[in-house]
Amino acid sequence: MGRPSTYTPELGEKICDLIAAGQSLREICRQDDMPPDSVVRRWAFTDREGFAARYAIANQARALRWADEIIEISDDGSNDWMERQVEAGLITPVANTEHINRSRLRVDARKWLLSKLLPRQFGDRVEIAGDRDNPLMVETSPRDMSKALGLIVEELRARQIEGTLADPAGDET
């Protein structure tokens, strides 16, 4: 029997359950009884029988699982130390830097993904001066605007004289 490519609510539900449990779509679709990941994405993009909403919720659930995993990975120090023989018969604990660095990478990858997938919950906070609905506005006086426009006109004339800017009216100066 080949890999399924026809959508069924049961298959869609199974895929969403596995995603919510923390598996990637690629990991799920490597299984013999699953469709290719491109087919599942097409089901989501075309919203096959309401699959898009269930797929989105499953992805959010997986992201929240990653947030929990960040704490677990950070708190697990079980392999941070290993014993090494430094002299004949003398064994001493040393830091397992490979494990520590791998744990840091696992945490950083999850943090980055969370900040992109759920930016309101896990993205960097940007502070806005003033009221959130009416952010700080910089007002420019007519005199300042006139000065700024004068500088722009001077720059354009200088470029035109240098030959780096054509005269928009077609006149030769």
Backbone as CSV, one residue per row, in Angstrom:
resi,resn,N_x,N_y,N_z,CA_x,CA_y,CA_z,C_x,C_y,C_z
1,MET,0.843,-1.189,0.000,0.000,0.000,0.000,0.885,1.248,0.000
2,GLY,0.571,2.226,-0.843,1.358,3.446,-0.953,1.006,4.450,0.129
3,ARG,1.729,5.532,0.106,1.485,6.603,1.073,0.188,7.321,0.725
4,PRO,-0.629,7.645,1.719,-1.905,8.307,1.424,-1.689,9.729,0.924
5,SER,-2.550,10.173,0.032,-2.488,11.562,-0.422,-3.868,12.211,-0.389
6,THR,-4.879,11.417,-0.054,-6.241,11.922,0.042,-6.525,12.322,1.483
7,TYR,-7.080,13.515,1.634,-7.380,14.020,2.972,-8.562,13.263,3.573
8,THR,-8.418,12.896,4.838,-9.545,12.414,5.635,-9.486,13.139,6.967
9,PRO,-10.613,13.394,7.583,-10.594,14.059,8.889,-9.758,13.289,9.919
10,GLU,-9.802,11.966,9.854,-9.038,11.145,10.808,-7.535,11.335,10.611
11,LEU,-7.102,11.353,9.368,-5.681,11.537,9.079,-5.238,12.946,9.478
12,GLY,-6.065,13.923,9.177,-5.759,15.297,9.567,-5.642,15.435,11.075
13,GLU,-6.547,14.782,11.803,-6.529,14.830,13.267,-5.274,14.154,13.819
14,LYS,-4.905,13.031,13.232,-3.705,12.313,13.684,-2.453,13.169,13.485
15,ILE,-2.354,13.827,12.331,-1.222,14.704,12.048,-1.178,15.854,13.045
16,CYS,-2.322,16.458,13.305,-2.377,17.582,14.256,-2.011,17.138,15.664
17,ASP,-2.456,15.937,16.064,-2.104,15.417,17.383,-0.595,15.227,17.518
18,LEU,0.035,14.711,16.472,1.480,14.487,16.513,2.250,15.813,16.526
19,ILE,1.757,16.800,15.792,2.382,18.129,15.812,2.270,18.724,17.202
20,ALA,1.076,18.673,17.785,0.865,19.224,19.125,1.722,18.506,20.164
21,ALA,2.049,17.230,19.895,2.898,16.462,20.813,4.375,16.817,20.657
22,GLY,4.688,17.683,19.686,6.056,18.167,19.557,6.809,17.709,18.329
23,GLN,6.208,16.859,17.507,6.914,16.388,16.315,6.831,17.418,15.192
24,SER,7.870,17.442,14.367,7.842,18.315,13.198,7.033,17.641,12.098
25,LEU,6.533,18.437,11.182,5.762,17.874,10.071,6.643,16.942,9.243
26,ARG,7.896,17.312,9.059,8.813,16.448,8.290,8.994,15.105,8.980
27,GLU,9.133,15.137,10.295,9.299,13.904,11.066,8.053,13.010,10.919
28,ILE,6.902,13.618,11.021,5.642,12.879,10.910,5.515,12.253,9.520
29,CYS,5.820,13.040,8.513,5.598,12.587,7.133,6.668,11.615,6.644
30,ARG,7.677,11.349,7.427,8.642,10.299,7.072,8.060,8.911,7.330
31,GLN,7.008,8.846,8.118,6.385,7.559,8.423,5.680,7.025,7.169
32,ASP,5.708,5.716,7.025,5.141,5.079,5.829,3.643,5.299,5.670
33,ASP,2.919,5.476,6.780,1.468,5.615,6.695,1.016,7.074,6.595
34,MET,1.976,7.986,6.336,1.656,9.412,6.255,1.927,9.950,4.851
35,PRO,1.179,10.989,4.457,1.420,11.616,3.153,2.701,12.461,3.195
36,PRO,3.217,12.846,2.050,4.370,13.748,2.030,4.022,15.088,2.690
37,ASP,5.023,15.755,3.253,4.760,17.024,3.939,4.200,18.080,2.993
38,SER,4.576,18.036,1.713,4.041,19.008,0.755,2.531,18.851,0.602
39,VAL,2.031,17.640,0.687,0.591,17.379,0.580,-0.127,17.947,1.812
40,VAL,0.441,17.720,2.986,-0.177,18.225,4.220,-0.202,19.750,4.209
41,ARG,0.874,20.367,3.755,0.896,21.841,3.679,-0.162,22.340,2.694
42,ARG,-0.335,21.628,1.596,-1.361,22.012,0.628,-2.740,21.931,1.273
43,TRP,-2.978,20.890,2.085,-4.256,20.791,2.786,-4.471,22.010,3.677
44,ALA,-3.402,22.448,4.335,-3.523,23.607,5.229,-3.745,24.890,4.424
45,PHE,-2.967,25.086,3.354,-3.083,26.310,2.558,-4.431,26.429,1.861
46,THR,-4.974,25.300,1.437,-6.277,25.326,0.751,-7.430,25.125,1.728
47,ASP,-7.117,24.981,2.996,-8.099,24.797,4.065,-9.049,23.636,3.759
48,ARG,-8.466,22.506,3.433,-9.241,21.306,3.111,-10.103,20.912,4.306
49,GLU,-11.387,21.017,4.158,-12.381,20.645,5.182,-12.069,21.246,6.553
50,GLY,-11.610,22.508,6.572,-11.323,23.188,7.831,-10.007,22.791,8.476
51,PHE,-9.131,22.157,7.720,-7.852,21.676,8.259,-6.937,22.824,8.678
52,ALA,-7.005,23.960,8.012,-6.085,25.070,8.291,-6.152,25.508,9.750
53,ALA,-7.340,25.646,10.295,-7.487,26.093,11.686,-6.934,25.053,12.657
54,ARG,-7.232,23.782,12.411,-6.717,22.723,13.297,-5.195,22.630,13.216
55,TYR,-4.658,22.807,12.018,-3.211,22.779,11.805,-2.542,23.957,12.529
56,ALA,-3.145,25.136,12.441,-2.599,26.324,13.113,-2.610,26.146,14.630
57,ILE,-3.690,25.607,15.163,-3.787,25.365,16.608,-2.751,24.339,17.047
58,ALA,-2.554,23.304,16.252,-1.557,22.277,16.582,-0.153,22.885,16.601
59,ASN,0.127,23.768,15.655,1.442,24.427,15.626,1.635,25.338,16.833
60,GLN,0.580,26.020,17.262,0.675,26.848,18.463,0.893,25.983,19.700
61,ALA,0.211,24.855,19.764,0.391,23.942,20.902,1.825,23.421,20.944
62,ARG,2.384,23.112,19.775,3.773,22.655,19.722,4.716,23.762,20.196
63,ALA,4.444,24.991,19.811,5.289,26.116,20.237,5.254,26.266,21.756
64,LEU,4.083,26.125,22.344,3.986,26.211,23.801,4.722,25.047,24.464
65,ARG,4.719,23.910,23.823,5.492,22.762,24.324,6.981,23.101,24.307
66,TRP,7.429,23.774,23.223,8.834,24.189,23.151,9.182,25.126,24.300
67,ALA,8.252,25.991,24.683,8.500,26.892,25.813,8.731,26.086,27.087
68,ASP,7.942,25.046,27.290,8.156,24.170,28.448,9.495,23.452,28.351
69,GLU,9.856,23.021,27.144,11.121,22.313,26.959,12.317,23.199,27.278
70,ILE,12.194,24.500,27.022,13.295,25.419,27.338,13.643,25.322,28.816
71,ILE,12.632,25.306,29.665,12.858,25.203,31.112,13.476,23.847,31.447
72,GLU,12.937,22.780,30.875,13.468,21.442,31.153,14.925,21.310,30.729
73,ILE,15.241,21.766,29.540,16.613,21.671,29.042,17.549,22.498,29.918
74,SER,17.114,23.702,30.263,17.949,24.582,31.086,18.182,24.022,32.483
75,ASP,17.171,23.397,33.059,17.282,22.872,34.425,17.989,21.524,34.503
76,ASP,18.085,20.811,33.387,18.688,19.473,33.399,20.208,19.575,33.320
77,GLY,20.852,19.330,34.436,22.312,19.356,34.481,22.908,17.965,34.574
78,SER,22.121,16.941,34.252,22.559,15.567,34.488,23.805,15.181,33.698
79,ASN,24.031,15.746,32.546,25.209,15.386,31.755,26.209,16.532,31.625
80,ASP,26.087,17.532,32.490,26.989,18.678,32.405,28.403,18.360,32.897
81,TRP,28.528,17.296,33.661,29.838,16.929,34.210,30.144,15.483,33.853
82,MET,31.405,15.218,33.630,31.843,13.848,33.390,33.153,13.632,34.142
83,GLU,33.433,12.391,34.410,34.667,12.091,35.128,35.765,11.796,34.129
84,ARG,36.944,12.321,34.420,38.082,12.112,33.543,39.293,11.755,34.392
85,GLN,40.047,10.811,33.912,41.269,10.415,34.620,42.367,11.394,34.214
86,VAL,42.891,12.147,35.188,43.926,13.139,34.900,45.329,12.604,35.200
87,GLU,45.452,11.761,36.183,46.728,11.122,36.507,46.441,9.658,36.759
88,ALA,47.470,8.901,36.883,47.294,7.477,37.154,46.466,7.306,38.415
89,GLY,45.256,6.782,38.246,44.395,6.500,39.379,43.587,7.685,39.883
90,LEU,43.899,8.907,39.458,43.172,10.086,39.946,42.085,10.474,38.937
91,ILE,40.839,10.399,39.376,39.695,10.747,38.524,39.079,12.028,39.085
92,THR,38.823,12.974,38.194,38.273,14.259,38.623,37.103,14.648,37.708
93,PRO,36.113,15.356,38.255,35.004,15.802,37.399,35.458,16.989,36.532
94,VAL,35.049,16.969,35.265,35.317,18.084,34.353,34.023,18.430,33.629
95,ALA,33.910,19.679,33.215,32.704,20.124,32.501,32.620,19.431,31.149
96,ASN,31.429,18.977,30.825,31.161,18.360,29.532,30.696,19.484,28.596
97,THR,31.653,20.207,28.032,31.324,21.405,27.243,30.510,21.068,25.999
98,GLU,30.711,19.899,25.428,29.926,19.512,24.251,28.445,19.429,24.618
99,HIS,28.131,18.803,25.747,26.733,18.692,26.172,26.168,20.069,26.537
100,ILE,26.944,20.858,27.242,26.491,22.194,27.646,26.202,23.048,26.413
101,ASN,27.093,23.013,25.430,26.893,23.805,24.213,25.697,23.307,23.405
102,ARG,25.491,21.994,23.366,24.335,21.434,22.649,23.043,21.877,23.346
103,SER,23.038,21.869,24.675,21.852,22.313,25.418,21.579,23.788,25.141
104,ARG,22.625,24.598,25.096,22.468,26.027,24.811,21.876,26.207,23.408
105,LEU,22.369,25.442,22.442,21.861,25.512,21.076,20.388,25.107,21.024
106,ARG,20.018,24.066,21.730,18.623,23.613,21.757,17.713,24.697,22.339
107,VAL,18.159,25.333,23.408,17.376,26.412,24.025,17.287,27.603,23.078
108,ASP,18.425,28.009,22.512,18.430,29.177,21.621,17.556,28.960,20.393
109,ALA,17.593,27.754,19.828,16.756,27.461,18.653,15.281,27.587,19.007
110,ARG,14.892,27.055,20.150,13.490,27.137,20.561,13.086,28.582,20.857
111,LYS,13.955,29.330,21.516,13.647,30.737,21.806,13.462,31.524,20.513
112,TRP,14.339,31.305,19.549,14.248,32.032,18.289,12.939,31.690,17.578
113,LEU,12.640,30.394,17.491,11.401,29.984,16.834,10.178,30.561,17.533
114,LEU,10.181,30.520,18.860,9.043,31.076,19.597,8.882,32.562,19.319
115,SER,9.992,33.299,19.254,9.899,34.742,19.018,9.343,35.050,17.639
116,LYS,9.530,34.136,16.686,9.012,34.345,15.327,7.587,33.823,15.165
117,LEU,7.309,32.669,15.764,5.993,32.054,15.599,4.924,32.691,16.479
118,LEU,5.312,33.080,17.695,4.370,33.711,18.626,4.998,34.999,19.174
119,PRO,5.167,36.003,18.318,5.884,37.210,18.740,5.208,37.988,19.865
120,ARG,3.883,37.941,19.928,3.198,38.677,21.002,3.520,38.098,22.372
121,GLN,3.704,36.781,22.435,3.996,36.138,23.704,5.494,36.065,23.974
122,PHE,6.285,35.805,22.930,7.690,35.487,23.144,8.660,36.402,22.410
123,GLY,8.152,37.401,21.689,9.034,38.318,20.972,9.591,39.376,21.902
124,ASP,10.579,40.100,21.410,11.151,41.191,22.187,10.116,42.292,22.341
125,ARG,10.088,42.870,23.506,9.161,43.964,23.774,9.788,45.274,23.300
126,VAL,9.016,46.042,22.574,9.473,47.346,22.114,8.686,48.393,22.884
127,GLU,9.388,49.217,23.583,8.719,50.266,24.346,8.514,51.488,23.464
128,ILE,7.317,52.030,23.491,6.974,53.192,22.690,6.788,54.365,23.637
129,ALA,7.416,55.488,23.308,7.253,56.679,24.131,5.853,57.233,23.918
130,GLY,5.225,57.627,24.988,3.888,58.200,24.879,2.814,57.131,24.956
131,ASP,1.649,57.496,24.561,0.476,56.620,24.586,0.590,55.573,23.475
132,ARG,0.260,54.298,23.786,0.365,53.224,22.780,-0.522,53.507,21.562
133,ASP,-1.693,54.062,21.784,-2.595,54.333,20.668,-2.197,55.590,19.899
134,ASN,-1.484,56.489,20.558,-1.021,57.728,19.933,0.462,57.897,20.241
135,PRO,1.334,57.163,19.533,2.759,57.227,19.839,3.312,58.634,19.700
136,LEU,4.443,58.836,20.295,5.110,60.127,20.285,5.283,60.611,18.851
137,MET,4.827,61.804,18.565,4.937,62.379,17.226,5.892,63.560,17.302
138,VAL,6.702,63.698,16.294,7.606,64.835,16.221,6.977,65.829,15.265
139,GLU,6.708,67.009,15.792,6.096,68.027,14.956,7.180,68.917,14.385
140,THR,7.019,69.285,13.137,7.980,70.145,12.462,7.283,71.447,12.118
141,SER,7.927,72.524,12.441,7.339,73.827,12.144,7.464,74.114,10.653
142,PRO,6.623,74.992,10.131,6.730,75.355,8.711,8.119,75.900,8.368
143,ARG,8.720,76.630,9.305,10.057,77.186,9.069,11.080,76.061,8.906
144,ASP,10.996,75.018,9.775,11.909,73.880,9.672,11.684,73.115,8.373
145,MET,10.430,72.963,7.972,10.121,72.273,6.718,10.686,73.053,5.541
146,SER,10.554,74.359,5.589,11.063,75.206,4.509,12.581,75.067,4.400
147,LYS,13.256,75.034,5.564,14.713,74.846,5.565,15.085,73.499,4.946
148,ALA,14.371,72.452,5.345,14.665,71.112,4.852,14.438,71.039,3.343
149,LEU,13.339,71.611,2.870,13.072,71.608,1.434,14.122,72.419,0.685
150,GLY,14.570,73.517,1.271,15.627,74.338,0.658,16.909,73.535,0.501
151,LEU,17.270,72.763,1.525,18.477,71.939,1.457,18.347,70.870,0.371
152,ILE,17.154,70.291,0.252,16.925,69.270,-0.773,17.052,69.891,-2.161
153,VAL,16.458,71.067,-2.366,16.533,71.744,-3.662,17.983,72.072,-3.999
154,GLU,18.748,72.571,-3.010,20.170,72.873,-3.239,20.937,71.623,-3.654
155,GLU,20.674,70.511,-2.994,21.348,69.252,-3.317,21.002,68.814,-4.743
156,LEU,19.738,68.907,-5.109,19.330,68.529,-6.454,19.974,69.426,-7.507
157,ARG,20.053,70.733,-7.261,20.696,71.660,-8.211,22.179,71.330,-8.360
158,ALA,22.834,71.031,-7.244,24.255,70.691,-7.299,24.462,69.421,-8.119
159,ARG,23.604,68.447,-7.948,23.718,67.205,-8.731,23.453,67.458,-10.211
160,GLN,22.508,68.366,-10.475,22.188,68.671,-11.861,23.380,69.362,-12.526
161,ILE,24.028,70.273,-11.830,25.200,70.983,-12.362,26.341,69.992,-12.606
162,GLU,26.512,69.040,-11.668,27.566,68.035,-11.817,27.249,67.051,-12.942
163,GLY,26.022,67.040,-13.393,25.646,66.116,-14.451,25.188,64.759,-13.935
164,THR,25.005,64.632,-12.627,24.559,63.354,-12.077,23.050,63.290,-11.937
165,LEU,22.368,64.374,-12.284,20.913,64.395,-12.212,20.391,65.123,-13.433
166,ALA,19.511,64.495,-14.181,18.928,65.134,-15.360,17.860,66.094,-14.919
167,ASP,17.669,67.150,-15.728,16.618,68.124,-15.457,15.287,67.487,-15.800
168,PRO,14.376,67.347,-14.814,13.109,66.671,-15.075,12.272,67.379,-16.145
169,ALA,12.434,68.704,-16.314,11.642,69.446,-17.315,12.274,69.318,-18.694
170,GLY,13.474,68.822,-18.744,14.148,68.675,-20.034,14.882,69.935,-20.438
171,ASP,14.867,70.995,-19.615,15.552,72.237,-19.929,17.037,72.083,-19.669
172,GLU,17.832,72.716,-20.448,19.274,72.720,-20.210,19.585,73.920,-19.368
173,THR,20.388,73.750,-18.334,20.719,74.876,-17.465,22.154,75.253,-17.610
